[in-house]
């Protein structure tokens, strides 16, 4: 049975802090002519929580497997602390990988699972137990679970066991392959916060793979968005959410309202909508592209409102309660707009009644085709 983490033996002797802990230089991976990863250049700082997101087939798992040593690049290099690890096998790399399946040893106790890396290093039993209990406290597992069979643990508890075992290897970099994808929503939100806390407590470098926007936004220092084997944008969660580089990133990073527009005398027009739209401020005005407005920046416009530059008239088609917020679908011709409001500013009135919705130019994003 494969372990959920990959043990390392050799460590690079480059001093910490002397440049990025991890660098990818022109990394490319092909399988029988199919390009899975295309020319990735990336630097990850020591102690960073870096998350790679993207749809299925975008190349993110192949990239992670190359970092772990389970695949080797067709071209390019992977450098840890100034030393190439491109051709090193998994057990020679200063990394450890937590698989989606966790792959804990079912015939062993919680303590035995966590102590496995220490046993392989021939650490004395008493010292192994001390370290295992220390790691259990770190991942919020009760001390009484030390002798509990791992199959008797809940899904969330098994996640914590896998994390503790990964930390027992004392790796330079922890790699995560969608470890929370099979957990129910409430527990996943708890573990997201605990992972972020654990990252802060340990100071380790985390590289995390997920298809979940929420996970990436909650936990990451930076996010890399992948599409078709390429990193199409890298930045902080705030950068990617508020300044996406293209329509794909806009739509991948959450629900958005997208208007295909063309320039017309200093403004924009959109087929199927009446009126002219004021472009977002700053920079030259491209001849065509997309105006993107996130649901929270669309609002209902009163008749006496003279400050909202962009206004359209439609009808409420449906509404949804999101707890502290309300979401509305507003139909304008053959287009549907999504509006989110706090309950304090919720729209009163029956569906199918006419409403005016709009946005301030400063709250929109313009992306080129």
PyMOL commands that set and color helices and strands:
alter all, ss='L'
color gray80, all
select helices_A, chain A and resi 60-68+90-92+110-120+125-138+143-147+150-152+155-168+185-202+213-219+237-242+247-252+295-297+343-345+361-363
alter helices_A, ss='H'
color red, helices_A
select strands_A, chain A and resi 22-31+34-44+49-53+75-80+83-84+95-98+173-177+205-210+222-227+230-235+256-264+267-269+288-294+299-300+310-321+325-332+335-342+354-359+365-367
alter strands_A, ss='S'
color yellow, strands_A
deselect
rebuild
show_as cartoon
